[in-house]
């Protein structure tokens, strides 16, 4: 099974990444679309994100994904098709498509993946990969190792947890908590504490610049928004302590879920995780001191790889370049939807 031309896709809630077999990421754009009057597409990807929160009433800009799964199949297909065609280097030939999909999908969500992908690429050119497998390969875990390894992928829409041993997923769970929830926490805090309404983009900026878990440096940032009292534009100086404290409940809930999953592991694998801990990946892994916070709360070692947001992409690239991995760890759209298509 040889692929002269293949592309890997990480279809995330926040960002779509597309790579080739030569470890080059050829596309990395926001998973967003802007539509006027519910019928005219005016922007896709990064350009749509620039319009986000700045559009008139008749224009809607947003992501077709929700909580890590496809929520609007038609719009998701438009975004993906546009990004696949955007760069001419991708158009040569008829590439095989490798795409990471969450393991815990409902029947409706599986049907959405089928609708989107089959409408863009011939079914025999589509190879699906469990995101947990791609993540483990992306951090360098050997599929032949009998020891259990644990990955925590804390992305925008969800936190996906997987435990792998002997090339099989022993346990997986998708938590409906991620960076988007942290953004909402920050928006709520600003409204209650500073009496200012800010948008998601500003919340993301506060999270990226000021947020820490547990302990961190004392900094602050001036933000612009609308007064919840007067309705007029105002500014406020938001502190890192305020940002970090408002996120604590959400982050603590993730820590409790992780501790519970480890406690439910079979005894022969439980000890492996107690000794080796887990690897924290995904965009939220960049929050200052988050790995140390989880280490204290979950009471196991926690490591973070370089560029944690690209881990899934690296795992897909590993699979694309090894025939045995393609054979053992990919499946078709028909396999995904066999029960109802």
N, C-alpha and C positions, 0 to 999 in steps of 0.2 A: 504494500500500500504506500505509494509515493505521491507526494504533493509538490509539484513544481511551483505552484503558486497557492498560498494559503494566507488567510487573515484571521487574527484573533480579535474578539470583541469582549470588552467588559462593559456591559450595559447597565450602568449604575443610575441610581436615583438622581444624583447631582451631575455626574459627568459621564460621557461616553468616551471610552478609549479604544482605539483600533491600532493593532500592531501587525507587522509582517513576520516572516520566519527568521529574518536576520536581526531580530531584537531591536528593530526600530519602531518606535511608536509614531505612527504617521498621522493620527488624529487624536486630539484630546480637547474636547469641547463640551460646553454645558449641554445637558440634556433638557433642552427647552425649546418651546415653539410659541410664536406670537400670532394670533388670529384676529382679524378685524371682522366684526359683525357675524361671528361664528361661521364664516365661510371663506374668507380671503386670507391666505397665509402671507404674512408680511416679513417674517424673520424666523430664522432657525439657528440653534446653537448659541455661540458666544454673542452674536448680534442680538438675538432675542433676549439674552440675559442682560445686555446693556439697556434694553427697553423695560425690563422688569421693574415694577413699582413706579414707572414713569409714564404709563400709557393712559390715554383717555378712556372714558367709560365704555366705549364700544370696542375696545381692543383688550383681549385677554392674553396675558403672557404667563406661562407656567410649564411645569414638567409633566409629561404624560405618564410618569412613574409615581407610585405611592408606596411607601414602606417596602422598597426593594423589589416590587413587582409591577408589571404593566397594568396601569389603571385605564388608560385610553388607547386602545389598540390602534385605531386609525392614525392618531397623531404620532404614536410611537413609531409606526411604520414609516411615516413621512420623514420624521427626524433621522431615523437610521438610514433610510434610503438616500437622503440628501448628503449625509456625512460620508457614506460609502462612495458616492459619486464625486465628492468635492475635490479629491486629489486625483489627478490623471494617472499617477503611478498605481493606483488601486484598480483602475479600470482595465488594465491589460489582462487579457485572458478571462477565464471564468474561475475565479478563485474558490477554493473550499473555505467554508466559514466555520470557525471554531468559536463557540460562545459559552461563557460561564453562566449557569442558571442556578438560582437558589434551590435547595433541596426540598424545603417545606412549602410547596405550592398547592393551592386549592385547585379544583377542577376548572374553575372559571379562569384562574391565572394561567394554568397550562394551556387552555384554549387560546388565551390572548397571545402567548408566545407562538403558538402554532399559526395563528392568523397573521401576525406580524412577519415572522421569518419566512413562511411559505409564500408570502406575497412579494418577497424581494429576491430570494435565492431558491433555485431548484432544491427540492427536498433531499436529493441524493448528494448534495454538496454541503449539507449542514451537519455539523458534529457538535453535540451538546456535551458539556462537561459540568459535573457537580462543582459548585463554587468551593466547597470544602476541600475537594481534591486539588483543584487549581491553587488554592491558597497554600496548602501544605507543600506542593511542589515548588511554589514560588519562594518559599523560605528555605528550601533545600532539604526537606524531609525525604528520606528514601522510602519508596513504597514497599521495599522488601523488609524493612525493619519490623521486628515483632513487638518492639516497644511502642507504647501509646504516646502520641503527641497531640497537643491541644492548641488550636488556633482560635483567636477572638478577633473577628473582623468588624470593627466599629466604624460603620460608614455613615452616610447622610440619613438614610431612611430607616435602617435597621442595624442591629448588632447580630452577626451570624457567628455561632459558636460550633466548632466541629472537633471531634476527637477521632483520630485515625490510628489504626494499627494493622500491620500486615497488608497494607494496600486497601483496606476497607474502612468505611466510616462506621465507627462503633456507636456514636451518638452525635446528633446534631440538633440544634435548636435555633430558631430565628426569633429574636426579641424585637418587639416593635418600638425600639428605642435607639436613637442615633443622634447625629449632629443636628438634624432638624428639630428634634425635641429640645436640645440644648439651646438652640436659637430662640425657640418659643419661651423657654425659661428666662432668657435674657430680656426679651421683649416685655414679658410680664413684669419682671423686676423693675425695668426702667419706668414703666407706667405707674407702678405702685410706689416706688421709692423716690423717683425723680420727677414724677408727674409729667412725663414726656412720652409721646408715642413715637417709636422708631420703626423702621422697616426691617425686613429680613436681611438685606444687604448690610445695614449698619450693625445688626446683631452678629452677623458672621465676622465683621471686622473687629468687633469687641472681643468675640471669642478667640479669634486668631491672635490678636495683639495682647490681650490682658489675661485670658483665662489660665488658671492653674488648678490642680487637684490637690487638696490637702494644704500644702504650703507653697508659697511662691513670692516673687518680688512685689513690692508695693509700687504700682504704677497707676496712671490714670489717662483718660482720653476724652477729648471734647467731641461731643456728638451733636448733630442737628436733628430736630424733629418738630413735632407739633405739641403744644401745651395741651394737656388733658383738662386744664381748667379754663383757659381763655380761648383755645382753638387757634392761637397765633403761633407762627414759627418761633422757636426758642432754641437755646443751646444748653447743654448740661455737661458737667465734668463727671464722668463715670469712673469709679475706682475699680482696680483689679479685684479687691476683696469683695465688692458687691457682685461683680460678675461671677466670681468663683463660688461664692456662697449660694447663689441662686441655682447653680447647676448641681450642687452637692446631692440633693435628694435623687435626681435622675441617675447620676453616676453611682450612687450607693445602691440603687435598685439593680443596676447591672452587676455590681459586685456580689450581691446576694444571690442572684441567679447563677453566677459562675460557681460560687461556693456550693450551691445545691446540686449543680450538675456533677461536680467533682465527687461529691459525697455519694452520688448514685451510681458511679462507675463500678463495674465488677472488680472484686478485690485484686485480681491479677494485673489490672491496668491502673487501679487507683494509686498504687505505690509509684508507678511510673510518673504520673502527673505530680504527685507530692514532691518527687525528687527533681523533675525537670521543669515543672510549672507549665506556663503557656506563653505563646508569642502573641503580642498585641499588634495588630495591623489595621489598615484602613485610615481614612483621613483624620479621624478623631485621635489616633495614636500620637499625633503631634502636639496635643494639649500638654502643656508643661507639667511634669511630675505625675502624669496619669498612670504610668507604669508603676511608679513607686507607691501610689495610692492603692492600686489593685493588689500589689504585693503585700501591703500591710493588712488590707481588708480580707483578702481571700486566703492569705497565709501560705502562698506558694511563690516560687521564683517567677518573675515576669521579664520577658525580653522584648525589645523593639528592633525591627530590622531597619536598614536605611531605606528611605523612600517607601514608607509603609503603604501609601496609597496606590502603589504600582505592583503590589504583591500578586494579586489575581492575574494581572497581565503577564507577569514573568512566568507564572505557572502555566498559562495557556501556551506561551512560547515554548516551554519545555516539552509539552505534549505534542505540539505541531512538528517538532524536530525529531521525535523518537517513535518509530513505527509500533513498537510493542506497547507504548503508552496509549497511542491512538486506538489500538485494538482492545486494550483492557479497560480504558477509562473514558471512552466516549460512547455516546448512544444517539439514536436518531430522533427526529421529531415524532415519528410513529411510536417509538418506545415511550416517549414522554406522554403521549396522548392516547395510548392504546385502548384505554377503557371507554373512550367516548368519541373517537374520530373514526 
